[in-house]
Amino acid sequence: MSESTAQCWLVERDFDSRNIVTLVYATPDGSQYQQRERSGQSLQTGAEVTAAVDVPEDELEPVDDEVTRDRYATEAERTAEQYGPDDPI
């Protein structure tokens, strides 16, 4: 049985002082998201960060804040307009 997935777009990328990069991918309507952390080193040597990823629906978290939900929806739309899903970003 295949797992149901949702296409999510990169809506946020933050760097911290520990050389950790936090990536946030959200659904097009901004209502759900998945947060990923990667080391700065893995960004240089590991798999590329792409504009979109398919996320199993049971791994998505709800976005409870309306302002954040609207911001994620706007960013997802902007990213989708500028990049293909598999484009490195």
C-alpha positions as protocol buffer text, in pm:
chain_id: "A"
residue {
  index: 1
  type: MET
  ca { x: 0 y: 0 z: 0 }
}
residue {
  index: 2
  type: SER
  ca { x: 146 y: 337 z: -97 }
}
residue {
  index: 3
  type: GLU
  ca { x: 162 y: 621 z: 148 }
}
residue {
  index: 4
  type: SER
  ca { x: -22 y: 943 z: 65 }
}
residue {
  index: 5
  type: THR
  ca { x: 211 y: 1239 z: 13 }
}
residue {
  index: 6
  type: ALA
  ca { x: 175 y: 1613 z: -31 }
}
residue {
  index: 7
  type: GLN
  ca { x: 397 y: 1831 z: -244 }
}
residue {
  index: 8
  type: CYS
  ca { x: 552 y: 2097 z: -24 }
}
residue {
  index: 9
  type: TRP
  ca { x: 752 y: 2401 z: -130 }
}
residue {
  index: 10
  type: LEU
  ca { x: 1050 y: 2561 z: 41 }
}
residue {
  index: 11
  type: VAL
  ca { x: 917 y: 2862 z: 229 }
}
residue {
  index: 12
  type: GLU
  ca { x: 1187 y: 2937 z: 484 }
}
residue {
  index: 13
  type: ARG
  ca { x: 1559 y: 2881 z: 531 }
}
residue {
  index: 14
  type: ASP
  ca { x: 1746 y: 2990 z: 843 }
}
residue {
  index: 15
  type: PHE
  ca { x: 2109 y: 2958 z: 943 }
}
residue {
  index: 16
  type: ASP
  ca { x: 2222 y: 2955 z: 1305 }
}
residue {
  index: 17
  type: SER
  ca { x: 2554 y: 3007 z: 1481 }
}
residue {
  index: 18
  type: ARG
  ca { x: 2611 y: 2630 z: 1510 }
}
residue {
  index: 19
  type: ASN
  ca { x: 2628 y: 2597 z: 1130 }
}
residue {
  index: 20
  type: ILE
  ca { x: 2285 y: 2432 z: 1125 }
}
residue {
  index: 21
  type: VAL
  ca { x: 2043 y: 2517 z: 846 }
}
residue {
  index: 22
  type: THR
  ca { x: 1672 y: 2489 z: 916 }
}
residue {
  index: 23
  type: LEU
  ca { x: 1456 y: 2430 z: 609 }
}
residue {
  index: 24
  type: VAL
  ca { x: 1078 y: 2466 z: 620 }
}
residue {
  index: 25
  type: TYR
  ca { x: 865 y: 2313 z: 345 }
}
residue {
  index: 26
  type: ALA
  ca { x: 493 y: 2395 z: 340 }
}
residue {
  index: 27
  type: THR
  ca { x: 187 y: 2289 z: 148 }
}
residue {
  index: 28
  type: PRO
  ca { x: 69 y: 2536 z: -120 }
}
residue {
  index: 29
  type: ASP
  ca { x: -211 y: 2664 z: 104 }
}
residue {
  index: 30
  type: GLY
  ca { x: 32 y: 2715 z: 395 }
}
residue {
  index: 31
  type: SER
  ca { x: -177 y: 2504 z: 632 }
}
residue {
  index: 32
  type: GLN
  ca { x: 84 y: 2232 z: 696 }
}
residue {
  index: 33
  type: TYR
  ca { x: 462 y: 2218 z: 710 }
}
residue {
  index: 34
  type: GLN
  ca { x: 765 y: 2002 z: 769 }
}
residue {
  index: 35
  type: GLN
  ca { x: 1083 y: 2137 z: 926 }
}
residue {
  index: 36
  type: ARG
  ca { x: 1420 y: 1982 z: 846 }
}
residue {
  index: 37
  type: GLU
  ca { x: 1764 y: 2055 z: 988 }
}
residue {
  index: 38
  type: ARG
  ca { x: 2090 y: 2000 z: 802 }
}
residue {
  index: 39
  type: SER
  ca { x: 2447 y: 2088 z: 878 }
}
residue {
  index: 40
  type: GLY
  ca { x: 2611 y: 2350 z: 661 }
}
residue {
  index: 41
  type: GLN
  ca { x: 2862 y: 2083 z: 557 }
}
residue {
  index: 42
  type: SER
  ca { x: 2588 y: 1850 z: 431 }
}
residue {
  index: 43
  type: LEU
  ca { x: 2456 y: 2129 z: 210 }
}
residue {
  index: 44
  type: GLN
  ca { x: 2793 y: 2134 z: 33 }
}
residue {
  index: 45
  type: THR
  ca { x: 2850 y: 1759 z: 13 }
}
residue {
  index: 46
  type: GLY
  ca { x: 2507 y: 1598 z: 46 }
}
residue {
  index: 47
  type: ALA
  ca { x: 2188 y: 1597 z: -154 }
}
residue {
  index: 48
  type: GLU
  ca { x: 2082 y: 1928 z: -304 }
}
residue {
  index: 49
  type: VAL
  ca { x: 1806 y: 2133 z: -146 }
}
residue {
  index: 50
  type: THR
  ca { x: 1522 y: 2139 z: -398 }
}
residue {
  index: 51
  type: ALA
  ca { x: 1237 y: 2384 z: -442 }
}
residue {
  index: 52
  type: ALA
  ca { x: 979 y: 2119 z: -352 }
}
residue {
  index: 53
  type: VAL
  ca { x: 964 y: 1780 z: -184 }
}
residue {
  index: 54
  type: ASP
  ca { x: 697 y: 1515 z: -148 }
}
residue {
  index: 55
  type: VAL
  ca { x: 625 y: 1467 z: 221 }
}
residue {
  index: 56
  type: PRO
  ca { x: 418 y: 1183 z: 366 }
}
residue {
  index: 57
  type: GLU
  ca { x: 101 y: 1344 z: 496 }
}
residue {
  index: 58
  type: ASP
  ca { x: 143 y: 1186 z: 840 }
}
residue {
  index: 59
  type: GLU
  ca { x: 477 y: 1373 z: 876 }
}
residue {
  index: 60
  type: LEU
  ca { x: 323 y: 1718 z: 826 }
}
residue {
  index: 61
  type: GLU
  ca { x: 253 y: 1950 z: 1117 }
}
residue {
  index: 62
  type: PRO
  ca { x: -38 y: 2197 z: 1123 }
}
residue {
  index: 63
  type: VAL
  ca { x: 30 y: 2570 z: 1102 }
}
residue {
  index: 64
  type: ASP
  ca { x: -188 y: 2716 z: 1376 }
}
residue {
  index: 65
  type: ASP
  ca { x: -99 y: 3083 z: 1337 }
}
residue {
  index: 66
  type: GLU
  ca { x: -294 y: 3260 z: 1061 }
}
residue {
  index: 67
  type: VAL
  ca { x: -16 y: 3510 z: 988 }
}
residue {
  index: 68
  type: THR
  ca { x: 239 y: 3230 z: 945 }
}
residue {
  index: 69
  type: ARG
  ca { x: -7 y: 3028 z: 735 }
}
residue {
  index: 70
  type: ASP
  ca { x: -58 y: 3326 z: 502 }
}
residue {
  index: 71
  type: ARG
  ca { x: 318 y: 3389 z: 480 }
}
residue {
  index: 72
  type: TYR
  ca { x: 386 y: 3022 z: 401 }
}
residue {
  index: 73
  type: ALA
  ca { x: 115 y: 3022 z: 131 }
}
residue {
  index: 74
  type: THR
  ca { x: 262 y: 3336 z: -27 }
}
residue {
  index: 75
  type: GLU
  ca { x: 616 y: 3197 z: -19 }
}
residue {
  index: 76
  type: ALA
  ca { x: 505 y: 2858 z: -155 }
}
residue {
  index: 77
  type: GLU
  ca { x: 333 y: 3030 z: -447 }
}
residue {
  index: 78
  type: ARG
  ca { x: 637 y: 3249 z: -515 }
}
residue {
  index: 79
  type: THR
  ca { x: 874 y: 2951 z: -506 }
}
residue {
  index: 80
  type: ALA
  ca { x: 647 y: 2746 z: -735 }
}
residue {
  index: 81
  type: GLU
  ca { x: 632 y: 3032 z: -986 }
}
residue {
  index: 82
  type: GLN
  ca { x: 1011 y: 3073 z: -996 }
}
residue {
  index: 83
  type: TYR
  ca { x: 1131 y: 2712 z: -980 }
}
residue {
  index: 84
  type: GLY
  ca { x: 1041 y: 2363 z: -1088 }
}
residue {
  index: 85
  type: PRO
  ca { x: 988 y: 2112 z: -805 }
}
residue {
  index: 86
  type: ASP
  ca { x: 1324 y: 1940 z: -859 }
}
residue {
  index: 87
  type: ASP
  ca { x: 1525 y: 2257 z: -918 }
}
residue {
  index: 88
  type: PRO
  ca { x: 1807 y: 2317 z: -670 }
}
residue {
  index: 89
  type: ILE
  ca { x: 1749 y: 2625 z: -463 }
}
